[in-house]
Amino acid sequence: MLFAGLVAASLLWVTCGLQGCPDPAGLGAYQPGGAPVLLDRHGEPFADLHPLETRTIALEALPAHIPAAFIAAEDRRFRSHGGVDWRRVLGAAVRNVTAREVREGGSTLTMQLARTLFPEEIPGAERTFRRKLLEVRTAHRIERHFTKDEILELYLNHVYMGAGAYGIEAGSRYYFDRPAAELTPAEAALLAAILPAPALLHPRRSPQAATTRRDRVLAEMAREGTLTQAEHLAAIAESAMVADAPATRAATTLAPYFVEAVRARLEELFGEALYRDRLRIHTTLDVELQQGAELELARQLERIEAGAFGAFDPGTPPDDGGAAGSPHLQGVVVFLDPVSGDIRAYVGGRDFSSSRYDRVTRARRQMGSAFKPFVYAAALERGFVPSQPIADAPFHLTATDGTEWAPGNYDGSFAGTVTLRRALVESLNVPTVRLAMATGLEAVAETAARAGIPGPIPALPAAALGTSEATPLELAGAYAGLAAGGMRPLPRTIVRVETVEGEVIREWETAQEEGLDPAVTRLVTDLLEGVIREGTGRGVRSAGYTGLAAGKTGTTQNAHDLWFAGYTPGLAGVVWIGFDRPRPVLRGATGGGLAAPVWGAILARGGGGAEEEGWPMPGALVDRTVDPSTGQVLGEGCDGADGERAMERFLAGAVPASVCPEQPGVRDRVGGFFRRLFGGSDPEEGEEDPEGIPGSGGGESLSTGLDVESLLGHPRVRLRDQD
């Protein structure tokens, strides 16, 4: 009985079980196959995730340090074992038992090759005795069919290196933009170092982790004698910076930045198994909106460079090896559904083939006045009303160390006294700083954080003007929360992954996080509608978009960043224009003048979403007649102190107490008329500059210790007592 059992076990070992061993005879002709197909929101294909073409290269054409790096990283005893390093296997088993978890697998290069080239027979994700048996037996058979150099050549030509790149040649061109034969020892060690987890150790996304593993490989090469001490020291000192890699086949498709974002997410989940089957990836992309976004952004950037808005200086490319990104003028467009968070359009730069740097998720830039709606939201949450008068006059802030800061408006002029509504519609800086200080700088930061601005937002007056940073996607998400009535959606690019037969492998549900009060967001939307109707965002209308919309412009110091962030009932989106290394786009350029028209032109092409249904938000608003000079609600039949009346909108349940001012005599009314007649007109509407300094001096000097009325320069509107 024992003898029969031993015979059966021997037969199973020789034959790799009942299904037999994979045949390594045809390994030289192996090619990766099957490209996952990307489907848009309507289920129509628009791109695929085809990996980079495998480029085979002979072992003798490579410098000796390349195979040495992979041997040092993955299989130090490659030249001496017969396919399985039993010493390493036993050591790994002991360490796994000690750690009470599987930390090491003990696979040799030959075993990895068996797994890579026979994925169906030896599934890498399967952790069973049968799979390990097949791997070991196949490795032995490979060792019998091929010499060590032939095995090494097969391995280097087919090993998966991340981002759809198979083989050392494809990996070298992807990470360093040059042939493998030109790799330095440090570069070869870096490629070898990332093999255990290419998605997690990607040198662009995780440079520190990749560098640490690279240095370990270099140290092992020095111990093995494949690097001299001088070569080792030189390699350690070499930067681990990788090139802004050339485009994959996705560069010729629609939405290449979106495609690569989807690829990166799926690689984190599936690794190289992503490319083994022709999977169907259902995404959130709206092809029509994406096409419009790519076209309108490209047109605007070309117009800017052609001098349509003033003399354009292309500048000199920075001498930093490309670390600063592209030297050319860039732009970003991102739109998402404000309820589901589904990303509908995604343009991470103007030319994917020349710069793969994804500015949608990676470019953190100052927001400028696109941040202001969250200052006003904080004020409304704490009892301020749109009719609140605020002084727009010069003033200086003195810090404890004696330094002074004098905020100013874009055009250097001041309007005297304005309402909260007008201050936001015209993007006036001085009233915004006053309002932020009266509301409380910590309160502004807290409101912005709930809205989805990641921060950190310092408790400093200048922060009210958008000196903190966010990515375009983060800012779009915060505006989506305004559009959705306070519930902020989490962005989603993938809906589900299916097999060709329709079997669902993975699904992604929509998700939202609680943000701002619904009634407050409804009133903020009402204010931001005015920005587009009569304020700094009028470029949306001039570009041809006539649907329901709300939004805000933004321009940072010296026109480094030009923003428009806005929303309709069905879409929220951001347009950004600037240089990767911040510098002026144009003299006098503004977000309202250059970014807002792009946003409007994109939506004018179609796809604004559900405008006929109105704002899908709770929170009732009521209209009341107010005294323009004080902001107080007027009683029935009453006029303001100057005999004037105006309409204003308030949160239902938060309407200020009504008043009926005493009317001045005829002489006072006539005197007031002539004072207004000869007192000069209001300045023209202007865009914003967070760091603008007023052209005139003087004014008051304020500190944060003053009360609310002193900060506003006008008494606060008295609210009705609430039960």
C-alpha distance (Angstrom), angle and dihedral (degrees) to the residues before:
residue distance angle dihedral
M1 . . .
L2 3.79 . .
F3 3.79 89.9 .
A4 3.82 91.3 52.0
G5 3.78 90.3 50.3
L6 3.79 91.7 51.4
V7 3.81 91.1 49.0
A8 3.82 91.4 50.1
A9 3.80 91.4 48.1
S10 3.80 90.7 49.4
L11 3.80 91.6 50.7
L12 3.79 91.0 49.4
W13 3.82 89.4 50.2
V14 3.80 93.1 49.6
T15 3.81 94.9 43.9
C16 3.85 97.7 36.4
G17 3.79 91.4 -120.3
L18 3.77 128.1 -60.6
Q19 3.81 95.5 -43.2
G20 3.79 94.5 54.1
C21 3.80 132.9 -131.6
P22 3.81 124.0 -62.3
D23 3.79 111.4 -101.5
P24 3.84 110.7 -118.7
A25 3.80 93.9 -169.6
G26 3.80 94.6 100.2
L27 3.78 99.1 41.8
G28 3.78 94.0 115.7
A29 3.78 90.8 67.7
Y30 3.84 95.0 50.6
Q31 3.80 117.2 134.5
P32 3.83 127.3 175.6
G33 3.79 109.6 -110.3
G34 3.76 140.5 -166.2
A35 3.77 124.9 44.4
P36 3.81 121.6 -145.5
V37 3.81 111.6 -120.1
L38 3.81 121.5 -132.4
L39 3.81 116.6 -142.1
D40 3.80 125.3 -163.5
R41 3.81 125.7 -128.9
H42 3.83 89.8 -79.1
G43 3.80 94.3 51.1
E44 3.80 96.0 -103.9
P45 3.84 119.7 135.0
F46 3.81 116.0 -114.5
A47 3.82 105.3 160.0
D48 3.78 143.4 -6.1
L49 3.78 137.0 -136.2
H50 3.75 95.6 -123.0
P51 3.81 108.8 166.8
L52 3.77 122.6 -122.5
E53 3.79 110.8 -79.7
T54 3.78 112.0 -91.7
R55 3.81 109.1 -113.9
T56 3.78 111.7 -162.0
I57 3.79 120.2 -148.1
A58 3.80 130.9 -175.5
L59 3.79 117.3 -110.0
E60 3.80 92.3 -126.7
A61 3.82 89.2 57.4
L62 3.80 90.8 63.4
P63 3.81 125.6 80.6
A64 3.81 112.9 -107.6
H65 3.80 93.9 -112.4
I66 3.83 92.0 67.3
P67 3.83 99.0 64.0
A68 3.81 87.5 35.8
A69 3.81 90.6 58.2
F70 3.81 93.4 52.0
I71 3.79 92.6 46.0
A72 3.81 90.4 49.6
A73 3.79 91.8 48.6
E74 3.80 100.9 42.1
D75 3.81 113.6 14.9
R76 3.82 120.2 13.0
R77 3.83 93.9 178.5
F78 3.82 94.8 45.7
R79 3.82 93.4 124.8
S80 3.80 94.2 52.3
H81 3.82 107.9 40.8
G82 3.78 128.2 78.1
G83 3.77 97.1 -127.0
V84 3.81 98.4 -60.2
D85 3.80 125.5 64.5
W86 3.82 98.5 -146.9
R87 3.79 92.0 -178.4
R88 3.79 90.2 57.1
V89 3.80 92.2 43.3
L90 3.81 92.1 54.5
G91 3.80 92.1 45.1
A92 3.78 91.5 50.3
A93 3.81 91.0 48.6
V94 3.81 91.4 53.3
R95 3.79 92.4 48.9
N96 3.81 92.4 46.7
V97 3.81 91.3 51.7
T98 3.79 91.0 47.7
A99 3.79 92.0 49.3
R100 3.83 91.8 42.5
E101 3.80 89.6 -133.2
V102 3.79 138.7 73.3
R103 3.80 105.8 -92.2
E104 3.80 101.7 148.0
G105 3.78 131.5 34.4
G106 3.78 103.6 -171.4
S107 3.82 94.6 -139.3
T108 3.79 117.6 163.2
L109 3.80 126.3 -145.3
T110 3.79 88.9 -99.3
M111 3.80 92.3 51.5
Q112 3.80 90.7 48.3
L113 3.81 89.2 50.1
A114 3.80 90.0 52.3
R115 3.81 90.1 51.5
T116 3.81 93.3 46.4
L117 3.79 97.4 48.6
F118 3.80 98.2 38.6
P119 3.83 101.9 41.5
E120 3.80 95.2 152.4
E121 3.80 95.9 49.2
I122 3.83 93.9 38.1
P123 3.82 107.1 30.9
G124 3.80 108.4 -161.9
A125 3.82 94.4 -148.6
E126 3.82 92.6 55.0
R127 3.81 113.3 94.5
T128 3.80 103.2 -166.4
F129 3.79 137.0 125.1
R130 3.80 89.9 -115.4
R131 3.81 92.2 56.1
K132 3.81 91.7 48.5
L133 3.79 90.1 48.7
L134 3.81 91.5 52.4
E135 3.80 90.8 46.9
V136 3.80 93.4 51.4
R137 3.80 95.3 44.5
T138 3.82 93.0 45.6
A139 3.79 90.0 49.4
H140 3.82 89.6 53.4
R141 3.81 90.7 50.2
I142 3.82 91.6 48.5
E143 3.80 89.5 51.7
R144 3.80 89.9 53.4
H145 3.82 93.8 48.9
F146 3.81 99.2 44.4
T147 3.79 139.6 37.5
K148 3.79 120.2 -117.2
D149 3.79 91.8 -102.2
E150 3.79 91.4 49.8
I151 3.81 90.4 50.6
L152 3.77 90.4 48.5
E153 3.80 90.8 50.0
L154 3.81 91.7 49.9
Y155 3.78 90.5 48.3
L156 3.80 95.3 49.2
N157 3.81 91.6 47.8
H158 3.81 95.9 50.0
V159 3.81 108.6 28.5
Y160 3.79 112.3 120.9
M161 3.82 112.8 -116.2
G162 3.79 102.3 178.6
A163 3.81 134.8 -97.2
G164 3.80 91.2 59.7
A165 3.82 93.0 -60.5
Y166 3.82 115.3 138.8
G167 3.78 119.0 -170.4
I168 3.79 136.5 12.7
E169 3.81 94.2 -80.7
A170 3.81 94.8 53.0
G171 3.80 90.7 42.3
S172 3.80 92.4 50.8
R173 3.78 92.3 50.8
Y174 3.81 92.2 45.6
Y175 3.81 97.3 49.0
F176 3.83 101.7 28.3
D177 3.81 104.8 18.4
R178 3.80 94.5 -128.2
P179 3.82 140.2 84.7
A180 3.78 120.0 -72.6
A181 3.82 91.1 -119.2
E182 3.83 87.8 69.0
L183 3.82 97.2 53.5
T184 3.80 117.7 124.4
P185 3.84 120.3 -135.1
A186 3.81 89.7 -102.6
E187 3.80 92.0 51.8
A188 3.80 92.7 46.8
A189 3.81 89.6 50.1
L190 3.80 90.7 50.4
L191 3.82 91.9 53.9
A192 3.78 90.8 48.0
A193 3.80 91.3 47.0
I194 3.81 96.5 57.8
L195 3.83 96.2 52.1
P196 3.83 97.4 97.8
A197 3.82 91.4 61.5
P198 3.83 114.5 1.6
A199 3.80 94.0 176.9
L200 3.81 94.9 50.1
L201 3.81 95.6 38.6
H202 3.80 95.7 43.6
P203 3.83 105.1 148.2
R204 3.80 92.9 -137.2
R205 3.80 95.3 49.4
S206 3.83 100.1 32.6
P207 3.82 106.5 23.3
Q208 3.81 95.8 159.3
A209 3.80 95.3 52.1
A210 3.81 91.7 45.0
T211 3.81 92.0 49.2
T212 3.81 92.6 49.5
R213 3.81 92.1 53.0
R214 3.81 91.2 44.1
D215 3.80 90.9 55.7
R216 3.82 90.3 51.7
V217 3.78 90.1 54.2
L218 3.80 91.4 49.0
A219 3.80 90.5 50.4
E220 3.81 90.3 52.2
M221 3.81 90.8 49.1
A222 3.80 89.1 53.0
R223 3.82 91.2 49.8
E224 3.80 90.2 50.5
G225 3.79 90.8 49.9
T226 3.80 96.8 -118.2
L227 3.81 88.9 118.4
T228 3.79 125.9 43.5
Q229 3.78 118.9 -132.0
A230 3.81 90.6 -103.8
E231 3.82 91.9 49.2
H232 3.80 90.1 48.2
L233 3.81 93.4 52.1
A234 3.80 91.7 46.1
A235 3.81 91.8 50.0
I236 3.82 93.0 48.8
A237 3.81 89.6 52.1
E238 3.81 92.4 51.1
S239 3.78 115.9 102.7
A240 3.80 116.6 -108.9
M241 3.80 90.3 -141.4
V242 3.78 113.0 137.7
A243 3.79 126.1 -154.3
D244 3.78 126.1 -95.6
A245 3.77 85.5 -101.9
P246 3.79 125.8 -128.4
A247 3.74 117.5 -102.1
T248 3.77 124.4 -87.0
R249 3.78 119.9 -139.7
A250 3.80 86.7 -73.7
A251 3.82 88.0 77.6
T252 3.80 90.0 76.3
T253 3.81 93.8 50.2
L254 3.76 134.3 79.0
A255 3.82 116.3 -84.6
P256 3.83 98.9 9.3
Y257 3.82 94.2 174.8
F258 3.80 89.6 51.9
V259 3.81 90.7 47.4
E260 3.80 91.8 52.8
A261 3.81 92.0 46.3
V262 3.81 88.7 54.2
R263 3.81 90.9 45.8
A264 3.82 92.3 51.9
R265 3.81 92.1 50.0
L266 3.79 93.6 48.8
E267 3.79 93.1 45.4
E268 3.80 89.2 56.0
L269 3.80 88.2 56.6
F270 3.81 103.8 35.4
G271 3.81 106.8 19.1
E272 3.78 115.1 -162.3
A273 3.82 89.7 -19.5
L274 3.80 85.4 80.2
Y275 3.82 89.4 78.0
R276 3.81 99.1 46.7
D277 3.80 97.4 80.2
R278 3.76 134.8 36.9
L279 3.78 93.6 -111.2
R280 3.80 122.9 -176.3
I281 3.82 111.7 -129.9
H282 3.81 113.5 -162.7
T283 3.81 107.8 -154.5
T284 3.80 135.9 -177.7
L285 3.81 97.6 -119.3
D286 3.81 120.2 132.9
V287 3.80 102.6 -149.4
E288 3.82 95.0 -161.3
L289 3.80 93.0 50.7
Q290 3.82 91.3 43.9
Q291 3.79 92.4 52.5
G292 3.79 90.7 49.9
A293 3.79 92.0 48.2
E294 3.80 93.5 51.0
L295 3.81 92.7 45.9
E296 3.82 98.8 45.7
L297 3.80 94.3 44.6
A298 3.81 91.8 49.5
R299 3.82 91.1 48.4
Q300 3.80 92.9 51.3
L301 3.81 94.4 47.6
E302 3.80 89.9 49.7
R303 3.82 90.7 49.9
I304 3.79 91.4 50.7
E305 3.80 92.2 49.9
A306 3.81 90.9 46.1
G307 3.81 90.1 58.8
A308 3.79 98.1 -109.8
F309 3.82 90.7 140.3
G310 3.79 99.5 33.2
A311 3.79 139.9 -56.3
F312 3.81 109.3 -32.3
D313 3.81 122.0 -151.5
P314 3.83 110.5 -157.8
G315 3.80 89.5 -164.5
T316 3.78 129.3 -153.5
P317 3.82 120.4 -64.9
P318 3.83 110.0 -108.4
D319 3.79 116.1 -105.2
D320 3.79 95.9 -128.2
G321 3.79 105.1 106.0
G322 3.79 92.2 -98.1
A323 3.81 94.0 -60.6
A324 3.79 91.0 132.0
G325 3.80 92.8 56.0
S326 3.78 124.7 -121.5
P327 3.83 118.1 -5.0
H328 3.79 90.3 -145.7
L329 3.80 128.9 91.7
Q330 3.78 107.8 -85.1
G331 3.77 139.0 -164.8
V332 3.78 140.9 -167.9
V333 3.79 133.3 -154.5
V334 3.79 124.2 -177.0
F335 3.81 127.9 167.1
L336 3.79 128.3 179.0
D337 3.76 139.1 176.9
P338 3.83 106.5 -98.1
V339 3.80 93.3 -143.4
S340 3.81 105.2 39.1
G341 3.81 98.2 25.7
D342 3.80 89.8 -130.9
I343 3.80 109.6 159.0
R344 3.81 107.6 -127.0
A345 3.82 101.1 177.3
Y346 3.80 129.6 18.9
V347 3.80 124.4 180.0
G348 3.80 111.4 168.3
G349 3.80 96.8 180.0
R350 3.76 142.4 -19.6
D351 3.83 99.2 -92.2
F352 3.79 123.0 22.7
S353 3.81 92.3 -172.7
S354 3.82 91.7 62.1
S355 3.81 99.9 34.0
R356 3.80 126.0 22.5
Y357 3.81 91.3 -178.0
D358 3.81 105.1 127.4
R359 3.79 106.8 -140.7
V360 3.82 93.5 179.7
T361 3.79 91.9 74.7
R362 3.80 105.2 12.5
A363 3.82 107.9 41.3
R364 3.81 108.6 90.5
R365 3.79 108.0 -167.7
Q366 3.79 137.2 167.8
M367 3.80 108.9 -91.0
G368 3.79 98.7 -146.1
S369 3.78 114.4 -169.7
A370 3.80 91.6 -16.4
F371 3.83 82.0 84.9
K372 3.82 94.2 57.8
P373 3.84 97.7 87.8
F374 3.79 88.4 68.3
V375 3.81 91.0 53.8
Y376 3.80 88.8 54.0
A377 3.81 91.7 44.1
A378 3.81 89.1 55.4
A379 3.81 90.0 50.5
L380 3.81 93.4 48.8
E381 3.81 90.4 48.8
R382 3.81 88.7 56.3
G383 3.78 98.5 50.3
F384 3.79 106.1 -84.7
V385 3.82 117.1 135.1
P386 3.83 132.4 -150.3
S387 3.82 92.0 -109.4
Q388 3.81 92.9 57.2
P389 3.84 108.6 127.7
I390 3.81 115.7 -129.9
A391 3.80 127.8 -174.6
D392 3.79 115.0 -113.6
A393 3.78 97.8 -165.8
P394 3.82 135.3 118.3
F395 3.77 117.3 -78.0
H396 3.77 138.1 159.1
L397 3.78 130.0 -136.8
T398 3.79 117.3 -147.5
A399 3.79 118.7 -156.1
T400 3.79 124.3 -149.1
D401 3.80 90.0 -101.5
G402 3.79 91.0 56.8
T403 3.81 98.5 -106.3
E404 3.79 117.1 135.5
W405 3.78 132.9 -144.8
A406 3.79 123.2 -166.7
P407 3.81 112.5 -169.8
G408 3.76 116.6 -153.7
N409 3.78 140.3 -176.1
Y410 3.78 123.7 -102.7
D411 3.79 96.9 -99.9
G412 3.81 95.5 38.2
S413 3.81 93.5 -115.9
F414 3.80 131.3 113.0
A415 3.80 129.8 -140.9
G416 3.80 99.2 -152.3
T417 3.79 107.0 -133.2
V418 3.81 120.5 6.0
T419 3.78 135.5 169.6
L420 3.76 123.8 -107.6
R421 3.80 88.2 -109.8
R422 3.80 94.6 54.0
A423 3.80 91.6 45.2
L424 3.80 90.9 59.5
V425 3.81 97.0 38.0
E426 3.82 91.4 53.3
S427 3.81 93.4 34.8
L428 3.80 95.0 -125.5
N429 3.79 111.4 -176.3
V430 3.81 103.2 -158.9
P431 3.83 96.3 54.8
T432 3.82 89.1 45.5
V433 3.81 92.1 55.6
R434 3.81 90.7 46.8
L435 3.81 90.7 49.5
A436 3.81 93.0 48.0
M437 3.80 91.7 51.7
A438 3.79 92.2 46.4
T439 3.81 90.6 49.0
G440 3.80 93.0 45.0
L441 3.80 125.3 -98.9
E442 3.80 91.9 -125.1
A443 3.80 89.3 51.8
V444 3.81 90.8 52.6
A445 3.81 91.2 51.2
E446 3.81 91.2 47.9
T447 3.81 92.9 50.1
A448 3.80 92.0 47.7
A449 3.81 90.6 50.6
R450 3.81 91.5 52.6
A451 3.79 89.0 48.6
G452 3.81 90.4 57.1
I453 3.82 103.9 -97.4
P454 3.82 101.2 139.0
G455 3.80 98.4 -151.5
P456 2.88 144.9 148.5
I457 3.79 87.1 -142.8
P458 3.82 109.5 -174.8
A459 3.80 119.5 -137.8
L460 3.82 91.1 -115.4
P461 3.83 128.1 122.4
A462 3.83 92.3 -120.9
A463 3.82 89.8 59.6
A464 3.81 88.0 72.5
L465 3.81 87.1 69.6
G466 3.80 95.3 56.7
T467 3.80 103.9 -96.5
S468 3.82 91.3 146.4
E469 3.80 120.9 86.2
A470 3.79 138.2 -115.4
T471 3.78 137.3 163.6
P472 3.81 118.5 -110.0
L473 3.80 90.1 -109.3
E474 3.81 92.3 51.9
L475 3.80 91.8 50.2
A476 3.82 91.5 46.0
G477 3.79 89.2 51.5
A478 3.80 91.8 52.4
Y479 3.82 91.2 51.3
A480 3.80 89.1 46.8
G481 3.80 86.7 60.0
L482 3.81 89.2 56.4
A483 3.80 90.5 49.8
A484 3.79 92.2 48.9
G485 3.79 94.5 51.9
G486 3.78 98.0 -102.9
M487 3.82 103.2 -42.7
R488 3.81 105.7 111.3
P489 3.84 115.1 -147.5
L490 3.79 122.7 -138.8
P491 3.82 110.8 -125.5
R492 3.82 116.8 -106.1
T493 3.81 129.2 -170.9
I494 3.83 101.6 169.7
V495 3.79 126.2 52.6
R496 3.81 99.9 -179.1
V497 3.79 145.2 -28.9
E498 3.81 119.3 -129.9
T499 3.77 138.3 178.5
V500 3.80 119.5 -118.6
E501 3.80 87.0 -98.1
G502 3.82 91.0 57.5
E503 3.80 98.8 -104.8
V504 3.81 109.1 150.0
I505 3.81 111.0 -127.9
R506 3.80 99.3 174.9
E507 3.81 136.6 1.0
W508 3.80 132.7 -165.7
E509 3.80 118.5 -149.3
T510 3.79 123.5 -151.8
A511 3.79 116.9 -106.1
Q512 3.78 138.0 -170.3
E513 3.78 135.4 -166.9
E514 3.78 125.9 -149.4
G515 3.78 111.5 -104.1
L516 3.80 130.2 158.0
D517 3.80 131.0 -3.6
P518 3.84 110.2 -79.8
A519 3.80 94.5 -131.1
V520 3.79 91.9 49.6
T521 3.82 92.6 50.0
R522 3.80 89.0 50.3
L523 3.80 91.0 55.9
V524 3.82 92.1 44.2
T525 3.80 87.3 54.0
D526 3.79 89.7 52.2
L527 3.82 89.5 53.7
L528 3.81 92.7 46.5
E529 3.79 91.3 51.0
G530 3.80 84.8 63.1
V531 3.81 90.4 54.5
I532 3.81 89.2 62.4
R533 3.79 95.9 37.1
E534 3.81 99.4 49.0
G535 3.78 110.4 -9.9
T536 3.79 140.8 68.0
G537 3.81 92.9 -50.0
R538 3.80 96.8 63.8
G539 3.81 88.5 115.5
V540 3.81 87.7 80.0
R541 3.81 89.1 65.5
S542 3.79 95.1 40.7
A543 3.82 87.8 56.8
G544 3.80 89.7 60.9
Y545 3.80 104.6 -99.5
T546 3.81 110.9 135.3
G547 3.79 102.2 167.5
L548 3.78 129.3 107.0
A549 3.80 109.3 -68.4
A550 3.80 144.2 153.9
G551 3.78 128.5 -169.8
K552 3.77 151.6 129.6
T553 3.77 137.2 -118.3
G554 3.78 125.2 -135.9
T555 3.80 134.5 -163.9
T556 3.79 122.9 174.9
Q557 3.78 128.7 -153.1
N558 3.81 114.1 -49.1
A559 3.82 90.6 -2.3
H560 3.80 94.0 -72.9
D561 3.82 92.9 143.3
L562 3.79 126.0 30.0
W563 3.81 115.4 -166.1
F564 3.74 142.3 178.3
A565 3.80 118.3 -180.0
G566 3.77 119.5 178.6
Y567 3.76 148.5 136.7
T568 3.77 147.3 -146.7
P569 3.82 124.5 -158.2
G570 3.82 88.5 -87.2
L571 3.81 106.0 31.8
A572 3.79 140.6 37.4
G573 3.76 120.2 -167.1
V574 3.77 149.7 160.6
V575 3.80 134.1 -143.7
W576 3.82 118.6 -163.5
I577 3.81 127.9 -178.2
G578 3.79 125.1 -174.5
F579 3.80 147.2 94.8
D580 3.80 123.8 -70.8
R581 3.78 88.4 -126.3
P582 3.83 100.6 48.2
R583 3.79 116.1 -110.4
P584 3.81 134.7 132.9
V585 3.78 115.5 -64.9
L586 3.82 93.9 -159.1
R587 3.77 135.2 -20.8
G588 3.79 106.3 -89.2
A589 3.82 94.0 4.5
T590 3.81 117.3 156.6
G591 3.76 137.5 -173.3
G592 3.78 89.0 -119.9
G593 3.77 92.1 54.2
L594 3.82 100.5 43.7
A595 3.83 111.8 14.7
A596 3.82 101.6 37.7
P597 3.85 93.8 58.3
V598 3.82 90.1 54.0
W599 3.81 90.5 53.3
G600 3.80 91.2 48.0
A601 3.81 94.2 45.6
I602 3.81 91.8 52.0
L603 3.80 92.7 53.3
A604 3.80 92.6 40.9
R605 3.81 86.6 65.3
G606 3.82 88.8 63.2
G607 3.76 138.1 -89.5
G608 3.82 102.6 87.1
G609 3.77 89.6 137.3
A610 3.81 134.7 -129.8
E611 3.82 97.7 -12.1
E612 3.78 91.7 150.3
E613 3.81 89.7 62.5
G614 3.81 94.0 57.6
W615 3.76 126.4 -138.0
P616 3.82 108.9 -22.9
M617 3.80 91.6 -142.7
P618 3.81 136.6 115.5
G619 3.77 122.6 -133.6
A620 3.82 119.8 92.9
L621 3.78 120.9 -129.1
V622 3.79 126.7 -156.6
D623 3.81 130.7 -157.4
R624 3.81 122.0 -132.8
T625 3.78 136.2 174.5
V626 3.80 112.4 -111.1
D627 3.79 139.6 -172.6
P628 3.84 103.6 -109.5
S629 3.81 92.4 -149.9
T630 3.82 96.3 54.8
G631 3.80 106.2 16.8
Q632 3.81 90.7 -127.2
V633 3.81 119.9 143.1
L634 3.80 110.5 -110.4
G635 3.76 123.3 -131.0
E636 3.78 120.4 -121.8
G637 3.79 111.4 -66.7
C638 3.82 93.4 7.5
D639 3.79 128.8 126.6
G640 3.77 128.8 -153.2
A641 3.80 123.6 -94.3
D642 3.81 89.4 -91.8
G643 3.77 93.0 41.8
E644 3.82 92.2 -100.9
R645 3.79 132.0 124.0
A646 3.81 134.0 -167.8
M647 3.79 137.3 179.0
E648 3.79 121.3 -114.8
R649 3.78 135.3 175.6
F650 3.80 125.4 -128.0
L651 3.76 139.8 179.1
A652 3.79 109.6 -91.6
G653 3.79 107.2 -106.7
A654 3.80 93.0 23.4
V655 3.79 101.8 73.6
P656 3.82 114.6 139.5
A657 3.79 118.9 -115.3
S658 3.81 112.9 -86.2
V659 3.80 122.9 -114.2
C660 3.80 137.1 -171.3
P661 3.83 108.5 -148.9
E662 3.76 120.6 -149.9
Q663 3.79 110.3 -104.7
P664 3.83 118.6 -121.3
G665 3.76 121.5 -120.9
V666 3.81 123.8 -95.6
R667 3.81 92.1 -96.3
D668 3.81 91.3 52.9
R669 3.80 91.9 47.8
V670 3.81 92.2 50.0
G671 3.79 91.1 46.7
G672 3.79 90.3 50.5
F673 3.79 90.3 50.6
F674 3.81 92.9 54.9
R675 3.79 92.7 43.8
R676 3.79 89.1 55.7
L677 3.79 91.9 43.1
F678 3.80 95.1 54.7
G679 3.76 99.2 26.6
G680 3.83 93.3 87.5
S681 3.77 130.6 -107.5
D682 3.77 127.4 -83.3
P683 3.79 115.0 -86.5
E684 3.75 119.4 -99.2
E685 3.75 117.2 -88.1
G686 3.79 110.0 -91.1
E687 3.75 139.9 -175.2
E688 3.76 123.8 -110.8
D689 3.80 135.7 -95.6
P690 3.83 113.4 -174.0
E691 3.76 92.7 -155.4
G692 3.81 97.5 38.9
I693 3.81 116.5 139.7
P694 3.82 117.6 -148.4
G695 3.75 116.2 -109.7
S696 3.80 92.7 -133.7
G697 3.77 127.7 57.3
G698 3.76 130.2 -143.3
G699 3.75 124.6 61.8
E700 3.77 127.7 122.6
S701 3.77 128.6 -46.4
L702 3.79 113.7 -131.2
S703 3.77 136.3 -172.4
T704 3.77 130.3 -167.4
G705 3.79 89.6 -107.6
L706 3.81 93.6 74.6
D707 3.78 122.2 100.9
V708 3.80 126.0 -104.1
E709 3.80 96.1 -96.4
S710 3.81 91.5 51.5
L711 3.79 91.1 50.0
L712 3.79 93.5 49.3
G713 3.77 93.8 42.8
H714 3.82 87.7 -134.9
P715 3.81 135.5 64.2
R716 3.75 114.0 -87.4
V717 3.80 116.0 -108.9
R718 3.78 108.3 -100.0
L719 3.79 113.3 -121.1
R720 3.77 125.1 -139.8
D721 3.79 111.9 -98.3
Q722 3.79 108.8 -101.5
D723 3.81 125.0 -142.9
